[in-house]
Amino acid sequence: MKKILFVIGLILGIALFIILVGFLFYSQIEQTNLAGKKVFTSEDDEQIMVSDENENIIFSYSIEEWQKQAGEQWNDIFVEPLMAGEDVVGPESFVWFTAVSAFPGMSKIGFSVSTYEKATNVSLFWTIDIATKEINIIGEKNIGIVGNIVWSPNANYFAYSLNDGEKKGEFLTADNTTTLKKEFVLTGEDILHALEGEYLSSIYYPNFRNIEWKEDESELIFTTNSLEETEETRWSINLGTKELIKI
């Protein structure tokens, strides 16, 4: 009888310890959120990680976890097959995290997952709650690999650059987190047309970068290469009118 009680006590003790550790782990994240923390991907881009001020890892999330969770939602999200060029793709086709960023409010992480070595690579945006690991898709499918994510002040929009092959910042786009639709997509050709008299038909790579939102979320400000390789140009685009202005 004593042995049975000892075994039961041991099991209960271990269970209580696991629960306590889990509670402390998640309560730490809930209390501190992401303020002052570093959000990044592992060297192989297969994990999202969060470290504290002492560089201790306090949160991790793997691409395998995402594939499993996304697979449970996939058919509800994509009524029609999701295509990457001529290929039908599923959760298993997205094999790496290509951008991560703390979501405004510091309780979620926004991230993108991308396909690899397809004739046409595509990316998807999601958020993950750092306390529950609940994930939700946001925005539309993107052609290309996401370079970075910049949230608007109230998280109504997020902007990002897209890389096409080895070309960095080939496109600039912004999505609406409520409608899950794109607000705009800018290309190098759009920039050349906006230059009017300076328009050239020669090859031009914009390299969209230094992306910032106005405080009222009405405009997005960014930098591109100019027509002269040693110079750069600053722009703004109005989300309502889609007017592109050189500033």
ZIVEN-V786762 format. One record per residue. N is the residue number from 0. SS is DSSP state (@ for helix, = for strand, . for the rest). PHI is phi in degrees with one decimal (* if undefined). OMEGA is omega in radians with two decimals (999 if undefined). Layout:
((N	SS	PHI	OMEGA) (N	SS	PHI	OMEGA))
This chain:
((0	.	*	-3.14) (1	@	-63.1	3.13) (2	@	-63.6	3.13) (3	@	-62.7	3.12) (4	@	-63.7	3.12) (5	@	-63.8	3.14) (6	@	-63.3	3.13) (7	@	-61.9	3.13) (8	@	-62.9	3.13) (9	@	-64.3	3.13) (10	@	-62.5	3.14) (11	@	-64.8	3.13) (12	@	-64.3	3.12) (13	@	-63.9	3.14) (14	@	-61.8	3.14) (15	@	-64.5	3.13) (16	@	-63.2	3.14) (17	@	-62.4	3.13) (18	@	-62.3	-3.13) (19	@	-64.4	3.12) (20	@	-61.7	3.12) (21	@	-61.4	3.13) (22	@	-63.2	-3.14) (23	@	-63.6	-3.13) (24	@	-62.8	-3.09) (25	@	-75.4	3.12) (26	@	-67.8	3.10) (27	@	-62.7	3.13) (28	@	-64.9	-3.12) (29	@	-63.3	-3.08) (30	@	-73.6	-3.09) (31	@	-89.4	-3.05) (32	.	51.8	-3.10) (33	.	-106.5	3.14) (34	.	-62.0	3.12) (35	.	76.5	-3.13) (36	.	-100.3	3.11) (37	=	-103.7	3.09) (38	=	-108.6	-3.06) (39	=	-156.2	3.05) (40	=	-105.7	3.09) (41	.	-67.6	-3.09) (42	.	-60.8	3.12) (43	.	-90.0	3.11) (44	.	60.9	-3.14) (45	.	-106.6	3.08) (46	=	-140.2	2.93) (47	=	-94.9	-3.08) (48	=	-134.1	3.06) (49	=	-128.5	3.09) (50	=	-118.7	3.12) (51	.	-88.4	-3.09) (52	.	-61.3	-3.13) (53	.	-96.9	3.13) (54	.	65.9	3.02) (55	.	-83.4	3.12) (56	=	-75.8	-3.12) (57	=	-112.1	3.12) (58	=	-157.6	3.04) (59	=	-146.2	-3.09) (60	=	-151.5	-3.02) (61	=	-97.4	3.10) (62	@	-65.2	3.10) (63	@	-66.8	3.09) (64	@	-62.9	3.13) (65	@	-63.7	-3.13) (66	@	-57.3	3.14) (67	@	-66.5	-3.11) (68	@	-66.9	3.14) (69	@	-63.8	3.13) (70	@	-61.1	3.13) (71	@	-71.1	-3.11) (72	@	-105.8	-2.88) (73	@	-53.4	-3.06) (74	@	-67.9	3.08) (75	@	-76.9	-3.13) (76	@	-77.1	-3.07) (77	.	-110.9	3.12) (78	.	-65.8	3.04) (79	.	-95.5	3.12) (80	.	-56.4	3.09) (81	=	-85.3	-3.03) (82	=	-111.0	2.95) (83	=	-121.7	-2.98) (84	.	68.1	3.13) (85	.	-98.2	-3.10) (86	=	-96.5	2.96) (87	=	-81.4	-3.10) (88	=	-121.2	3.08) (89	.	-129.5	-3.11) (90	@	-54.8	-3.12) (91	@	-67.0	-3.14) (92	@	-79.5	-3.12) (93	=	-96.9	-2.90) (94	=	-113.4	3.13) (95	=	-155.1	3.04) (96	=	-86.3	-3.06) (97	=	-110.0	3.05) (98	=	-162.9	3.06) (99	=	-138.6	3.13) (100	=	-161.1	3.07) (101	=	-64.5	3.12) (102	.	-74.6	3.11) (103	.	-52.0	-3.03) (104	.	104.4	2.98) (105	.	63.4	3.07) (106	.	-112.7	-3.12) (107	=	-135.4	3.03) (108	=	-117.2	2.99) (109	=	-95.4	-3.13) (110	=	-151.0	3.06) (111	=	-120.6	3.01) (112	=	-119.0	-3.06) (113	=	-136.8	3.02) (114	=	-78.3	-3.08) (115	.	-140.9	3.07) (116	.	57.4	2.95) (117	.	-92.9	3.06) (118	.	-58.2	3.03) (119	.	-130.4	3.13) (120	.	-84.4	3.11) (121	=	-128.9	3.14) (122	=	-130.2	3.07) (123	=	-127.9	3.11) (124	=	-105.7	3.12) (125	=	-140.4	2.92) (126	=	-122.0	3.05) (127	=	-131.8	3.07) (128	=	-77.2	-3.03) (129	.	-72.9	3.11) (130	.	-89.4	-3.03) (131	.	-110.1	-3.04) (132	.	63.8	3.03) (133	.	-71.5	-3.13) (134	=	-115.4	3.08) (135	=	-142.9	3.10) (136	=	-81.0	3.06) (137	=	-135.6	3.11) (138	=	77.4	-3.10) (139	=	-104.6	3.04) (140	=	-62.2	3.11) (141	=	-119.4	3.02) (142	=	-88.5	-3.10) (143	.	114.2	-3.10) (144	=	-107.6	-3.07) (145	=	-68.9	3.13) (146	=	-90.5	3.12) (147	=	-161.2	-3.11) (148	=	-124.8	3.10) (149	=	-128.4	-3.11) (150	=	-82.2	2.99) (151	.	-73.1	-3.04) (152	.	-53.4	-3.12) (153	.	-103.6	3.08) (154	.	62.1	3.07) (155	.	-81.0	-3.14) (156	=	-141.9	2.92) (157	=	-141.2	-3.14) (158	=	-112.1	-3.13) (159	=	-162.9	3.03) (160	=	-94.4	3.12) (161	=	-124.8	3.12) (162	=	-102.2	3.11) (163	=	-115.0	-3.06) (164	.	65.7	-3.13) (165	.	-90.1	-3.13) (166	=	-85.0	-3.12) (167	=	-87.1	3.09) (168	=	62.9	-3.12) (169	=	-71.2	3.14) (170	=	-132.4	3.00) (171	=	-130.2	-3.11) (172	=	-143.4	3.11) (173	=	-137.5	-3.14) (174	=	-114.3	3.08) (175	=	-96.1	-3.06) (176	.	-75.6	3.12) (177	.	-90.1	-3.12) (178	.	-82.8	-3.07) (179	.	63.0	3.13) (180	.	-114.0	3.10) (181	=	-76.3	3.02) (182	=	-86.3	3.10) (183	=	-167.5	2.97) (184	=	-134.4	3.13) (185	=	-110.3	3.09) (186	.	-123.2	3.08) (187	@	-61.5	3.12) (188	@	-64.4	3.09) (189	@	-61.4	3.13) (190	@	-65.4	3.13) (191	@	-62.3	3.09) (192	@	-64.3	3.14) (193	@	-67.5	3.11) (194	.	-77.3	3.06) (195	@	51.3	-3.05) (196	@	-62.7	-3.13) (197	@	-89.2	-3.07) (198	.	-60.7	3.08) (199	.	-127.8	3.12) (200	.	-91.3	-3.13) (201	.	-73.2	-3.14) (202	.	-65.7	-3.09) (203	.	-141.1	3.09) (204	.	-111.8	-3.03) (205	.	-70.9	-3.06) (206	.	49.7	3.11) (207	.	-58.6	-3.06) (208	=	-161.0	3.12) (209	=	48.4	-3.05) (210	=	-84.7	-3.13) (211	=	-141.4	3.05) (212	=	-99.3	2.92) (213	.	-69.6	-3.05) (214	.	-58.1	-3.12) (215	.	-87.6	3.09) (216	.	66.0	-3.10) (217	.	-82.7	-3.08) (218	=	-139.1	3.02) (219	=	-115.3	-3.11) (220	=	-115.4	-3.06) (221	=	-157.5	-3.13) (222	=	-119.7	3.00) (223	=	-131.3	2.92) (224	=	-65.2	3.01) (225	.	-92.8	3.12) (226	.	-70.1	3.03) (227	.	-90.9	-3.01) (228	.	-59.9	-3.07) (229	.	-89.0	-3.07) (230	.	-120.1	3.07) (231	=	-137.8	-3.09) (232	=	-128.6	3.12) (233	=	-102.5	-3.06) (234	=	-132.0	2.92) (235	=	-136.2	3.05) (236	=	-129.9	3.13) (237	=	-85.1	-3.09) (238	.	-68.9	3.14) (239	.	-79.2	-3.07) (240	.	-91.6	-3.04) (241	.	64.1	3.13) (242	.	-74.0	-3.13) (243	=	-103.9	-3.03) (244	=	-125.2	3.04) (245	=	-82.3	-3.06) (246	.	-121.8	999))
